[in-house]
Amino acid sequence: MRKLLLWCAQNKWLASHVPRWSFARRAVRRFLPGEGFDAALKAAVDLRAQGIGALFTLLGENVTELEDAGQVVEHYEEVLAASGGVHAEISVKPTQLGLDIDPAAAYANLQRLAGAAGKAKSFLWIDMEGSAYTDRTLDLYSRLKSEHSHVGIALQAYLHRTVGDVAKLLPSKPAIRLVKGAYAEPPQIAFPAKRDVDANYLALCAFLLPEVKRHHARLVLATHDTDLIAKAWRFAQAAGMERSQMEVAMLYGIRADEQRRLAREGFDVRVLIAYGDAWYAWYLRRLAERPANMLFVARQLFGA
Ligand SMILES: Cc1cc2nc3c(=O)[nH]c(=O)nc-3n(C[C@H](O)[C@H](O)[C@H](O)COP(=O)(O)OP(=O)(O)OC[C@H]3O[C@@H](n4cnc5c(N)ncnc54)[C@H](O)[C@@H]3O)c2cc1C
């Protein structure tokens, strides 16, 4: 089911038709507060009242016109100017900034966003996409990090290479958002079994948390896996960290009760709020993460 859903995520016919179906639009509302930024901002204000921070992401990937990438940059500049009150950060996909078309232009777009994020005292995260982009994304990040301190990158624990990538990044005092990984990858490069992905995730935490304590890295545990978070917290405690130094991020609409519990307990919790009309591929990846979500989609279809 995971493979099928990830295949559907890449299918151009489905991508152009499914978003028109009203039951699909109803189903996606579970993970998006709305398509417009105003709905995302309102959700961030509500979360802020519960002691939870926000991470905004405008949905979209693999743009084919540089003009569209330029509009994404302008949009984020407006978002950064408008969201000072909620202390939000932003997260972008390199292919949404033109990486497929012109890597130099994509880098210039990232530089502009890093500048805007710095001015707004915010933080720019670079999402990690499928493995065809890993090297180029790491390269963009390393260059950007040499010019800007408030930039971070998502790394995927399902890739065998990630431990090596972490080691290479460490001298630059990186900011790493550690995720399990959301794309369909072959077993030659990614652990096929969930237990191996989880074990690698934990090993990476064990390696990085002492670096966080020494202020040599920023680490955000971007996962809904509360067992893993609890295990990582034991490593953090052993490294002498306070709860407030342990950063966790989850997606809007997923395990909201756990988001609130962790925030109440004193962890630094942030929720990624996605918005925009290009939700199709992103939404299919959310369904693939938990195929039981298909039941919810079916209920929307049959009005149950
Ligand atoms: C803040 C954030 C940023 C991310 N950025 C990236 C990125 O840049 N690149 C990338 O490849 N991936 C990214 N991801 C996605 C990530 O790679 C995983 O696919 C996703 O988080 C699901 O894995 P998990 O860590 O939650 O663990 P899992 O073991 O999959 O899930 C743990 C538990 O969480 C719940 N859960 C998880 N996912 C769902 C869901 N979709 N619906 C309902 N319940 C669910 C279930 O109860 C499950 O048992 C991001 C995730 C987060 C939270």
The ligand as a Gaussian input file, in Angstrom:
#p B3LYP/6-31G(d) Opt

LIG

0 1
 C        8.224000      18.573000      10.835000
 C        8.428000      17.510000       9.796000
 C        9.160000      17.806000       8.661000
 C        9.394000      16.808000       7.698000
 N       10.194000      17.081000       6.626000
 C       10.534000      16.089000       5.777000
 C       11.495000      16.288000       4.745000
 O       12.034000      17.383000       4.565000
 N       11.805000      15.230000       3.944000
 C       11.246000      13.981000       4.123000
 O       11.599000      13.044000       3.385000
 N       10.319000      13.781000       5.081000
 C        9.951000      14.779000       5.905000
 N        9.031000      14.544000       6.896000
 C        8.248000      13.267000       6.900000
 C        9.002000      12.135000       7.576000
 O       10.087000      11.721000       6.778000
 C        8.082000      10.921000       7.826000
 O        7.621000      10.437000       6.588000
 C        6.873000      11.208000       8.688000
 O        7.191000      12.064000       9.744000
 C        6.281000       9.891000       9.266000
 O        7.220000       9.234000      10.041000
 P        7.323000       9.357000      11.643000
 O        8.683000       9.845000      11.947000
 O        6.255000      10.219000      12.181000
 O        7.271000       7.886000      12.180000
 P        6.259000       6.672000      11.930000
 O        6.902000       5.515000      12.577000
 O        5.875000       6.597000      10.501000
 O        5.004000       7.118000      12.763000
 C        4.957000       7.130000      14.173000
 C        3.491000       7.242000      14.582000
 O        3.018000       8.552000      14.217000
 C        1.738000       8.479000      13.630000
 N        1.796000       8.969000      12.238000
 C        2.909000       9.121000      11.472000
 N        2.602000       9.612000      10.264000
 C        1.258000       9.750000      10.252000
 C        0.333000      10.223000       9.288000
 N        0.708000      10.649000       8.083000
 N       -0.990000      10.227000       9.615000
 C       -1.403000       9.836000      10.841000
 N       -0.561000       9.384000      11.798000
 C        0.740000       9.342000      11.521000
 C        1.280000       7.052000      13.713000
 O        0.532000       6.881000      14.882000
 C        2.566000       6.269000      13.830000
 O        2.396000       5.082000      14.508000
 C        8.811000      15.513000       7.877000
 C        8.095000      15.225000       9.029000
 C        7.899000      16.197000       9.990000
 C        7.135000      15.848000      11.220000

